[in-house]
Amino acid sequence: MGFRLGAAWRRLDRLFNRVYQPLGLSHAHAQLLLCVLERKETRMADIVTLTGLTQPTISRLAAYLSKHRYIGRKKDPNDARSSLLSPAKRAITLRSELVRLQAVVDQMVHRNLAAPDIEELRRMLDLMVPYVQ
């Protein structure tokens, strides 16, 4: 099972990377950006929890997105060790395109699956995720 999940993840990650490439973003960049857009202002630690990416990875991705003016980054007034991320104007203008591209990938994946299979896959992943640390 681990081999199949790993292979599926790598293929999906490559697919997302190809889809987001015209925007100059990787799958991981887009994932972080969508989290920030959805929450308006959020702690980096919360994004770690939501995405399953590591703190160093989130820090690296946030540095890139901040440098390229997709997000704003400031110290959390409630925790000096934490940073708050917020969407910049550039990200806000890209929001609909990011969502559209995500839907394109969903359609590609769903093309070979019947609706009940998709729901079963979601259900099984939702059951598995809380136990994987």
Secondary structure, DSSP 8 states (H G I E B T S, - for coil): -HHHHHHHHHHHHHHHHHHHGGGT--HHHHHHHHHHHHHSSEEHHHHHHHH---HHHHHHHHHHHHHTTSEEEEEETTEEEEEEEEE-HHHHHHHHHHHHHHHHHHHHHHTTS-HHHHHHHHHHHHHHGGG--
